[in-house]
Amino acid sequence: MRTLLVATVALAALVLVAPAGAKESYCSPTGDYCTSVAKLKGVRYLRVGTFSFTGRVKICVKDPTAARVCHSFRLTRSGSMYQVKLIWKRHYPNRGAGTYAVTFFYGTTKLGPALDFKI
């Protein structure tokens, strides 16, 4: 029992040390959609996956200079889900080192919190 308590306290300490705002993925509480800005094998991907809506999503990226660029993308079928999965540097400008904030929209509805990544 004591070991479990020590492990729980250690895990809580690690969570509290995590940098605030350094969120690279989000799923809605209902699981209807997920968003991410993950880096896989050195490539930064921006992704929205859903089973509950179709059509277009808007993805906006705010760079370290506070310039914001938005583009609209059509959700495409991927198995039983719909998704947009794109390579960040092919669609958005790289304005150098710093934090980039990514916001996802379905119509005027914001899909979760802004996610961010650093270069």
Legacy VTK file of the C-alpha trace (Angstrom):
# vtk DataFile Version 3.0
C-alpha trace
ASCII
DATASET POLYDATA
POINTS 119 float
0.000 0.000 0.000
2.827 2.382 0.858
4.509 1.674 -2.509
1.299 2.580 -4.316
1.064 5.855 -2.391
4.693 6.756 -3.175
4.160 5.937 -6.872
1.001 8.068 -6.991
2.753 11.043 -5.380
5.718 10.691 -7.769
3.377 10.584 -10.788
1.488 13.651 -9.543
4.789 15.518 -9.163
5.709 14.709 -12.767
2.338 15.971 -13.999
2.757 19.219 -12.059
6.205 19.769 -13.566
4.935 19.473 -17.161
5.119 22.842 -18.934
1.801 24.683 -19.020
0.317 25.070 -22.477
2.586 22.453 -24.059
-0.374 20.461 -25.318
0.112 18.531 -28.572
-3.186 16.618 -28.673
-6.777 16.875 -27.521
-9.881 14.670 -27.690
-13.352 15.979 -26.925
-14.931 14.666 -23.712
-17.456 12.706 -25.804
-14.765 11.315 -28.119
-16.476 12.778 -31.192
-13.216 14.268 -32.453
-9.517 14.507 -31.717
-6.919 17.060 -32.813
-3.139 16.858 -32.740
0.079 18.599 -33.796
2.346 15.589 -33.325
5.814 15.167 -34.755
6.374 11.721 -36.285
9.787 10.666 -37.606
10.890 14.312 -37.743
7.800 15.542 -39.618
5.211 17.820 -37.959
1.624 16.762 -38.752
-1.567 18.694 -38.058
-4.535 16.336 -37.731
-8.272 16.310 -37.033
-10.104 12.989 -36.784
-13.853 12.540 -36.251
-16.730 10.155 -36.687
-19.491 12.682 -36.001
-19.207 15.311 -38.758
-18.109 15.745 -42.376
-17.346 18.674 -44.644
-14.571 21.180 -44.129
-12.444 22.220 -41.170
-10.341 25.347 -40.807
-6.873 25.090 -39.295
-5.182 28.289 -38.136
-1.522 28.561 -37.148
-0.187 31.533 -35.186
3.584 31.773 -35.444
6.090 33.282 -32.972
5.660 36.733 -34.579
1.899 36.534 -33.816
1.038 36.335 -37.536
-1.940 34.027 -38.101
-2.519 31.960 -41.255
-5.716 29.950 -41.763
-6.602 27.376 -44.423
-9.691 25.267 -44.995
-9.457 21.521 -45.700
-12.018 18.882 -46.612
-12.380 15.968 -44.214
-11.742 12.719 -46.090
-12.934 9.238 -45.205
-10.384 7.070 -43.423
-12.003 3.746 -42.541
-15.066 4.509 -40.401
-13.809 8.016 -39.584
-13.142 11.292 -41.366
-9.872 13.146 -41.064
-7.571 15.893 -42.220
-3.923 14.972 -41.841
-1.370 17.317 -43.336
2.293 18.177 -43.122
2.614 21.572 -41.415
5.537 22.927 -43.484
3.730 22.256 -46.794
0.798 24.510 -45.889
2.062 27.078 -43.366
5.130 29.351 -43.235
8.061 28.530 -40.989
8.884 31.834 -39.325
11.751 30.547 -37.247
12.311 29.431 -33.680
9.573 29.805 -31.113
6.134 28.532 -30.223
3.453 27.938 -32.847
-0.200 27.762 -31.741
-2.666 25.736 -33.809
-6.445 26.175 -33.600
-9.002 23.927 -35.298
-12.540 24.969 -36.334
-15.626 23.287 -37.738
-17.610 26.195 -39.152
-17.480 28.800 -36.392
-17.123 26.147 -33.678
-13.657 25.904 -32.147
-12.588 22.275 -31.790
-10.982 22.172 -28.357
-8.158 24.313 -27.031
-5.298 25.672 -29.102
-2.453 23.176 -29.380
1.163 24.197 -29.636
4.588 23.079 -30.676
8.060 24.576 -30.630
10.738 24.853 -33.264
LINES 1 120
119 0 1 2 3 4 5 6 7 8 9 10 11 12 13 14 15 16 17 18 19 20 21 22 23 24 25 26 27 28 29 30 31 32 33 34 35 36 37 38 39 40 41 42 43 44 45 46 47 48 49 50 51 52 53 54 55 56 57 58 59 60 61 62 63 64 65 66 67 68 69 70 71 72 73 74 75 76 77 78 79 80 81 82 83 84 85 86 87 88 89 90 91 92 93 94 95 96 97 98 99 100 101 102 103 104 105 106 107 108 109 110 111 112 113 114 115 116 117 118
